[in-house]
């Protein structure tokens, strides 16, 4: 399978990258499996991105009785551990697919689009909530929808079951 953007420089092939966003939900895990399969078939690397979106971090820190930086460190540590567990399972099934984990801060769709642009990824893979999405998503749009509408590369949306 040839991934979009597959190019040759001289005689060496440029490795494509598949970016998969995860919020650790079941649809995101399904998207990760699809992304791994596509990366394996396309001889691509896999970037697993988790975005922490905490708009009121300082207020939450104050309520928890810790500093904003302490709360940020704690969140990053916890999410890195979860990503490591997730990637361990992927690497066992990955047949040598190189996997990079990335943690970002901000609105998920904005961070996904920025990372995809910065890394010149070939494909973005995201899980979707499926037909039973909640009212907020129905009214304002999901992360997947926002990425799909704005991405410069192909986007694969994997529906949740």
N, C-alpha and C positions, 0 to 999 in steps of 0.2 A: 504494500500500500504506500502510495506517495502522499506525504503530508503537504498541505498548502505551504507555499513559501520555500519548498525544498530547493536548494541552490547549490551549485558547486563553485568553489573558489580555487582556481588552479586545478589541482587534482584532488584536493581534500574536500570532503562533503561537510557543509555546515550543519551541525546538529540542530534539529528543530526542538522546540520546547512546547509541551502541553501544560497549560496552567489549569489547575482545578481548585476551585474555591471550596472551603469547608467550614461549616458551622457545627460540625460533629453530629448532625442530624442523620436520620436514616436516608433521606434523599441524597444528602451530600456524600454519604458512604457509597451509595449506588453510583453516583457520578464519578467518584474516585475509581471504582472498579472499571467503569467504561474508559476513563482517561488512561488508566494503566494499560488496558488492552490496546488502545489506540497508540500509545507511546511505544509499546512493545512492537506492534506491527509496523509502525512508521520509523523505527530506529530513532526515537526521540527521547529527550529527557522529560522529566515530570517535575513541575513546580507545584507544591501543595501550599496554598495560601490560606491563612486564617486571619480574619480582620476583627480586631477588638473595637467595638463601637460603644463607648461609654461617654455620652455627651455631658454628663454632670459628674465627672470624675472627682473634682475637688469637693463637691457637696457630699458625694458618697463617702469619700475619705473622712470628711469631718464627722459624718454620722457614725462611721465605724471607729472613730477615735484614732485614726492614723493619718500620716501625711499623704498628700497626693502622690508623691514619688514612691512611697512605700506601697501604696495600693497598686500603682502601676507595675512595680517590680513583682508584686505577688501575682497579679493577673498574668503577666508575661511568663513567669515561672510555671504557673498552673497550665497555661495554654501550651507552652513548649513541651511539658510532660505529656499532655494529651496528644499533641502532634507526633511526638516520638513514638507513642504507643500505636497510633494510627499508621505511621510510616513503617514501623517494624513489620506489621502484617502485610503491608504493600510490598516491601522488599522481599519477603518470603515468597510472594507470588510473582514478583516482577521480572524474573529471569535476567537480572543484570541491568534493568532500566535505572539510569541515574536519577535519584530523587533529591530534590532540594526543598527544605521547608522554610517558609517565610511567614513572619507575623507582621501585620500592619495595623495601624491605628486610623480610625476615621469612619466615614460612611463606607460600607462594604463595596457598593458599586463603584465609587470613585477610586478606591484603593485598587480594586481589581483592574479597572481600566488603566490606571497609571502603571501598575506593575506589568501588565500585558504590553503596554507601549514601551516602557523602559527596557524590557527583556526581549522585545520583538518576538513574542510568542506566536506560534503557528495556529494555535487553537485554544479556546477557553471552554472548559467543561464545567457546568453548574447543575446542581440538583434543583428541582422545583417542587413546590408544595403539592402540586397536583390539583385536581378539580375541587378539593375541599378546602381551598385557601381561605383564610380568615377575612373578615370584612375590611380590615386595614389594607391588606394586600389587594383586595378587589378594588378598593377606592383609589389607592395611591400607587399601585404597581409594585412588583417584587424586585428584588435585587437582580434576579435573572433577566427580567423584562428590561430593566434599565441598562444592563450590560448588553443585552441583545440589540437594543436600539442604537447604542453608541459605539460599540467595539469596531476597531479597524480590521480585525481578523475574524474568521468564522467562530461562531459560538454554538456549542452543542448543549441543549437543555435536556436533562434526563428527568423525566417525570417520576415523582414519588408514587409508591404503590399504596 
